[in-house]
Amino acid sequence: MEKLIALPIKGEAFLLIRDGKTVLVDGGYNSNDLSRALKIHAPDLKKIDIVICTHADRDHAGGLASLIDISGLTVGEFWLPGAWADSIPELIENPSTTMLGLISELDRTPQDLLKSLPNDVDAVAHHFETVATAERKEANSQKPADDFMEREVPFSYKTLLESLVYWDERPYSDRNYRNYRHYRRLLSRTERAFESGRSQLRYRKAKGKITQSVANYWLELIDAAQAIRAIAAQAIRYGVPIRWFDYTAFAKSRSAQGGNAQFLEPLNSVEQPPPPPRKLSYLAQLSPANEQCLAFLAPADTTRLGVMFCGDSPLGDGPSYANSFLTNKIQPQSLPFVATAPHHGSENNQPAYRHISAWGHPLLWVRSGGSVKQPGATYKAIDPTNRACTHCPQKGLELREAVVHLDRSTLCFRVSSHECVCR
């Protein structure tokens, strides 16, 4: 039976079963939790045909970092953001260089600017996302989107296999260490590189050189770097093909391309070989921009519901994200579909609801992950019969799977979820 399962784990992870194939979209925070949820809710699963990471935020990417190692499942393909090509080669070969560069960029940032920022992680993130996005646009404007074919030296991620370092992926909490020094000795060279970056941030925070909000944001960048490296290294180690979906190419052409036609198609990216690494700052390479979060559509047809995977994308750009990404995506208005709640139902992504509603009429909004800030007013205004959640941080409900049968002949398509009580 074709169905969508919002897995009951912290963060966001969706399992789509369609045409006899299985797709995992994001993996929550932790590979152990993800593996456990897959065994419970898809006990016969042996292979995931497509694993998608929409972006590098820890609540989406963290659980994919050691998915194969821990679950023992076979993966057919990884679909990853094309922007990762800027950082993966160095992260694979020498993550210490990335950490040194990232911390040095922090030290070069004027302290009066850092200290004048509000003591709010979202505000800090927005400021540095703006800086990083401007830098990306400047770099991308220097060359056409398809100039990767003009490079003198072919670039292949397989050539990085020789320099790949194997490391222990067990959670720190599962390790037996007597003290911090002993803990450091247990870490691999790769883990020590990332821990060194975190230690330097803690030192600067303790000395009053940066605020807690700035430290938090740079810690998010380190988490993103570690997740990007782990997912790419895992693909290389197990020989899993990677398909790259580039948001920047879509932003220029406004035409999404690639994916598997009529099965799973991109909404805001263009599938292409990875572009050569560009000379961007580490901040620009690693800043998690929700605007560039990949979104995909499993199209509806006369026999089954479609599924729109929104991730954290506002599904638009421009002032207040008013320019919809969906205007060039043709969908018969009569065909029903299910949409995942943009950014866990966050009010910051309110424009996405307008874009989706203008494009079609979802039968159900499925919400997963988020914090006590979510869901926002727009999500709460949706009729409770048209929404399903894995949990409610505001009400303290326990995690529970949300299962949606996609066969249109099924009388009850929502078979499991919390009954929405938010108003």
C-alpha positions in Angstrom: 0.0 0.0 0.0 1.3 3.5 -0.9 1.6 5.7 2.1 3.4 8.6 3.7 4.8 8.2 7.2 5.9 11.1 9.3 8.3 9.3 11.7 7.9 10.1 15.4 11.4 11.4 16.1 12.8 14.7 17.1 13.4 16.8 14.0 11.8 16.0 10.7 11.8 12.8 8.7 9.3 11.5 6.2 9.1 8.0 4.6 7.3 7.8 1.3 6.3 4.4 -0.1 5.2 4.8 -3.7 5.4 2.6 -6.9 7.1 -0.1 -4.9 10.0 2.2 -4.0 10.9 3.9 -0.8 12.0 7.5 -0.3 13.4 9.0 3.0 13.2 12.8 3.1 15.5 14.0 5.9 16.4 12.2 9.1 15.8 14.2 12.2 18.6 14.9 14.7 19.9 11.4 15.4 20.7 8.3 13.4 19.9 5.9 16.3 16.4 7.4 16.7 15.9 7.3 13.0 17.0 3.7 12.7 14.8 2.6 15.6 11.7 4.4 14.1 12.3 2.8 10.7 12.5 -0.7 12.3 9.2 -0.1 14.1 7.2 1.6 11.4 8.7 -0.1 8.3 9.8 -3.5 9.8 10.1 -5.2 6.3 12.3 -2.4 4.9 15.6 -3.6 3.5 16.4 -0.8 1.0 15.7 2.9 0.8 15.8 3.7 -2.9 16.3 7.5 -2.4 17.6 9.4 0.6 17.1 13.1 0.4 18.7 15.7 2.6 16.9 19.0 2.0 19.5 21.2 3.8 22.1 21.0 6.5 20.2 22.0 9.6 20.8 19.5 12.3 17.1 18.7 12.8 17.0 17.5 9.2 20.5 16.3 8.4 21.8 14.9 11.7 20.0 11.6 11.5 21.3 10.8 8.0 25.0 11.1 9.1 25.4 7.4 9.9 22.1 6.0 8.6 23.7 3.1 6.8 26.1 2.2 9.5 23.5 2.0 12.2 20.4 0.8 10.4 22.2 -1.7 8.1 19.8 -0.7 5.3 20.9 -0.5 1.7 20.6 3.0 0.0 20.1 3.3 -3.7 20.9 7.0 -4.1 21.5 10.2 -2.2 19.9 13.4 -3.4 21.9 16.3 -1.9 22.0 20.1 -2.2 24.4 21.3 -4.9 25.7 24.0 -2.7 27.5 21.4 -0.6 30.0 21.1 -3.4 31.7 24.2 -2.0 32.6 22.6 1.3 32.8 18.8 0.8 36.3 18.3 -0.7 38.0 20.2 2.1 35.8 18.7 4.8 36.6 15.2 3.6 40.4 15.8 3.2 41.1 18.2 6.1 38.2 19.3 8.3 40.7 21.1 10.6 41.3 23.7 7.9 37.5 24.4 7.7 37.3 24.8 11.5 40.3 27.2 11.5 38.9 29.2 8.7 35.5 29.5 10.2 36.8 30.6 13.6 39.2 33.1 11.9 36.3 34.6 10.1 34.5 35.1 13.4 37.6 36.8 14.8 37.8 39.1 11.8 34.1 40.2 12.2 34.0 43.6 13.9 33.2 43.1 17.5 31.0 46.1 17.7 28.8 44.5 15.0 28.6 41.2 16.9 27.8 42.8 20.2 25.2 45.1 18.7 23.2 42.2 17.4 20.1 41.3 19.4 20.5 38.4 21.9 18.4 36.3 19.7 19.6 33.3 17.6 17.1 33.9 14.8 18.1 37.5 14.4 21.8 36.6 14.3 21.1 33.8 11.8 19.1 36.2 9.6 21.9 38.7 9.6 24.6 36.3 8.6 22.4 34.5 6.2 22.0 37.9 4.4 25.7 38.3 4.3 26.4 34.8 3.1 23.6 34.9 0.5 25.0 38.2 -1.0 28.4 36.5 -1.2 26.9 33.5 -3.0 25.1 35.6 -5.5 28.2 37.6 -6.3 30.2 34.4 -6.8 27.5 32.8 -9.0 27.2 35.9 -11.1 30.8 35.6 -12.3 30.2 32.3 -14.2 27.2 30.7 -16.0 25.4 28.0 -14.1 26.7 25.2 -16.4 30.3 26.2 -16.5 31.3 23.0 -14.7 31.9 21.5 -18.1 34.7 23.9 -18.8 37.0 22.9 -16.0 40.5 21.9 -16.9 40.8 19.2 -14.2 37.9 16.8 -13.8 36.4 16.8 -10.3 35.3 13.5 -8.8 34.2 12.7 -5.2 35.5 9.2 -5.7 39.1 10.5 -5.7 38.6 11.6 -2.2 38.1 8.0 -1.0 41.8 7.5 -0.4 41.9 10.4 2.1 38.7 9.4 3.8 39.1 8.8 7.6 36.9 6.3 9.3 35.5 7.4 12.6 33.4 6.1 15.5 29.8 7.3 14.9 28.5 6.2 18.3 26.8 9.0 20.3 29.1 10.6 22.9 26.7 9.6 25.6 27.4 5.9 24.8 31.1 6.2 25.2 32.8 5.5 28.5 35.2 8.2 29.3 36.7 9.2 32.7 37.3 12.9 32.0 37.6 15.4 29.2 41.2 14.5 28.3 40.2 10.8 28.1 37.2 11.8 26.0 39.4 13.7 23.6 41.7 10.7 23.2 38.8 8.6 22.2 37.9 10.9 19.4 39.1 10.3 15.9 41.1 12.9 14.0 38.0 14.0 12.3 36.0 14.3 15.5 38.8 16.2 17.2 38.7 18.8 14.4 35.1 19.6 15.0 35.5 19.5 18.8 38.4 21.9 18.5 36.1 24.4 16.8 33.5 24.1 19.5 36.2 24.5 22.2 37.4 27.7 20.6 33.8 29.0 20.6 33.4 28.1 24.3 36.6 29.9 25.1 35.6 33.1 23.3 32.2 33.0 25.0 33.9 32.5 28.4 36.2 35.5 27.8 33.3 37.7 26.8 34.5 38.1 23.2 31.2 37.0 21.8 27.6 36.7 23.0 25.8 33.5 23.6 23.6 34.1 20.5 26.7 34.5 18.2 28.3 31.4 19.8 25.1 29.5 19.2 25.0 30.5 15.5 28.6 29.5 14.9 27.9 26.2 16.7 25.1 25.6 14.2 27.7 26.2 11.4 30.0 23.5 12.9 27.1 21.1 13.2 26.2 21.8 9.6 29.8 21.1 8.5 29.9 17.9 10.4 26.6 16.7 9.0 27.6 17.6 5.4 30.9 15.7 5.8 29.4 12.6 7.4 26.6 12.2 4.8 29.0 12.7 1.8 31.6 10.4 3.4 29.0 7.7 4.0 27.9 7.9 0.3 31.5 7.6 -0.8 32.3 4.8 1.6 29.4 2.6 0.6 29.6 3.5 -3.1 26.1 5.1 -3.2 25.6 7.4 -6.1 24.9 11.1 -5.4 22.6 13.2 -7.4 22.9 17.0 -6.9 20.1 19.5 -6.9 21.2 23.1 -7.1 19.0 25.9 -5.9 21.1 28.7 -7.5 20.6 27.4 -11.0 16.8 27.4 -10.3 17.0 31.0 -9.0 18.4 32.0 -12.3 16.2 30.0 -14.7 13.0 29.8 -12.5 12.6 26.3 -14.0 13.0 23.3 -11.8 14.5 20.3 -13.6 15.6 16.7 -12.9 14.5 14.1 -10.5 12.3 11.2 -11.6 9.4 12.3 -13.7 6.0 11.6 -12.3 7.6 10.0 -9.3 9.6 12.7 -7.4 10.4 16.0 -9.0 12.2 19.1 -7.6 10.2 22.3 -7.0 13.1 24.8 -6.5 16.3 23.2 -7.9 18.0 22.0 -11.0 19.6 18.6 -11.1 23.1 18.8 -12.4 26.7 17.6 -11.8 28.3 19.3 -8.9 29.8 22.6 -9.8 33.5 23.1 -9.0 34.2 24.5 -5.5 34.1 28.3 -5.5 36.2 30.6 -3.4 33.5 31.5 -0.9 34.0 32.2 2.7 33.3 29.4 5.2 30.4 31.5 6.4 28.9 31.5 2.9 29.5 27.8 2.4 28.0 26.6 5.7 25.3 29.2 6.5 22.0 27.4 6.6 19.6 29.4 4.4 16.0 28.2 4.7 15.2 30.0 1.5 17.5 27.5 -0.3 16.1 24.4 1.4 15.2 21.8 -1.3 11.5 21.1 -1.9 10.1 18.2 -3.9 6.8 17.0 -5.3 5.5 13.4 -5.8 2.7 14.3 -8.3 -0.8 13.2 -7.8 -2.7 11.2 -10.4 -6.2 9.8 -10.7 -5.5 6.8 -8.4 -3.4 8.4 -5.6 -2.7 11.5 -3.6 0.4 13.6 -4.3 2.8 14.7 -1.7 4.6 18.0 -1.5 7.7 18.0 0.7 8.2 21.6 1.7 11.1 21.2 4.2 12.0 24.6 5.7 11.5 26.4 2.4 9.2 29.5 2.2 8.5 28.3 -1.4 9.3 31.7 -2.7 11.8 34.5 -2.9 12.0 38.3 -3.2 10.5 40.8 -0.7 8.6 38.8 1.9 9.1 35.7 -0.2 6.2 36.9 -2.4 7.5 35.4 -5.6 6.2 31.8 -5.7 8.4 28.9 -6.7 5.3 27.0 -7.9 4.1 29.3 -10.7 5.9 27.2 -13.4 4.9 23.9 -12.0 1.8 22.6 -13.7 -0.7 20.7 -11.6 -4.4 20.0 -12.4 -6.3 21.8 -9.7 -8.6 18.8 -9.3 -5.9 16.4 -8.2 -5.6 16.3 -4.4 -2.3 16.1 -2.5 -0.8 16.2 0.9 1.7 18.9 2.0 4.2 18.8 4.8 3.9 21.9 7.0 6.6 24.4 5.9 9.3 24.8 8.5 7.4 22.7 11.1 4.4 25.1 10.9 6.5 28.2 11.7 4.9 31.5 11.2 8.1 32.7 9.5 7.1 30.6 6.5 3.6 32.0 6.3 4.1 32.9 2.5 4.5 29.2 1.7 0.8 28.6 2.7 -0.3 31.2 0.3 1.8 29.8 -2.5 0.6 26.3 -2.0 -3.1 27.3 -1.6 -2.9 29.4 -4.8 -1.4 26.5 -6.7 -3.7 23.7 -5.4 -5.8 22.6 -2.5 -4.1 20.1 -0.1 -6.3 17.7 1.6 -4.0 17.4 4.6 -1.1 19.3 6.1 1.4 17.0 8.0 3.6 18.6 10.6 6.7 17.2 12.2 9.5 18.5 14.4 9.8 22.1 15.6 10.0 23.8 19.0 7.6 25.5 21.4 7.6 28.4 18.9 5.8 26.1 16.4 3.2 25.8 15.1 2.3 29.4 14.4 -1.0 31.2 13.9 -1.4 30.3 10.2 -1.0 26.6 10.8 -3.4 26.8 13.8 -6.0 28.5 11.6 -6.2 25.4 9.3 -9.2 23.2 10.0 -8.1 20.5 12.5 -9.5 17.8 10.3 -7.1 18.9 7.6 -3.9 18.7 9.6 -1.9 16.0 11.4 1.1 16.2 13.7 3.7 13.8 15.1 3.7 15.8 18.3 2.8 19.2 19.8 5.6 21.0 21.7 3.1 23.5 23.0 0.9 20.9 24.5 3.6 18.5 25.6 2.1 15.5 23.8 4.4 12.5 23.2 5.7 11.7 19.8 3.5 9.7 17.6 3.7 8.6 13.9 1.5 10.3 11.4 0.5 7.8 8.6 -1.3 8.8 5.5 -2.6 6.3 2.9 -2.2 7.7 -0.6 -4.5 5.4 -2.4 -7.6 7.5 -3.4 -9.8 4.5 -3.0 -9.1 4.4 0.7 -12.0 5.7 2.7 -9.9 6.9 5.6 -6.6 8.3 4.3 -5.3 9.6 7.6 -4.9 6.5 9.7 -2.7 7.6 12.6 -1.6 10.9 14.1 -2.4 13.2 17.1 -5.7 14.8 17.0 -4.9 18.5 16.6 -5.8 20.6 19.6 -3.9 23.8 18.9 -6.1 26.9 18.5 
